[in-house]
Amino acid sequence: MAVLARAKRDELERAWNNLAISPQFEWLRRPETGLVLVRGRAGGTGDLFNLGEVTMTQCALRLTDGTTGFAFVLGCDERHAELAAVFDALLQRADDIATASRRFVAQFEATQLDRRELRSRRAASTKVEFFAMARDASPE
């Protein structure tokens, strides 16, 4: 589900258009946008603290075969949440559509890893090493 939530909407749209079927579903919970509290850790590993609030869109749906899909995505893009929930439901099936969906998700994950690595390299290239030189002065 995390890979689907982090995927870009246009990637999900392309995958949706490349599916052999157009799954029919009913809404259990239509996409709705709200706020969630984001927490962080001091220094990445230290004590928890409240960082702030971000918008999140959530939804739930059921395919005609009874498979249920859920989505929680950052932002307020209802279509992104809808597509993520449909793919979540398709991944739970045991047919060719599920296999195709797994391939799409694997591609999304590889793309996300590449993006993360690129951002990491860009950030590392701006790293500045600070050091202090101490002067050994003897008291007189």
PEBEL-V67426 format. One record per helix or strand. SS is the DSSP state (H for helix, E for strand). FROM is the first residue (numbers start at 1). TO is the last residue. If there is no record, write none. Layout:
BEGIN
ss->SS from->FROM to->TO
ss->SS from->FROM to->TO
END
This chain:
BEGIN
ss->H from->2 to->6
ss->H from->9 to->18
ss->E from->25 to->41
ss->H from->42 to->44
ss->E from->48 to->63
ss->E from->68 to->74
ss->H from->78 to->91
ss->H from->96 to->125
END
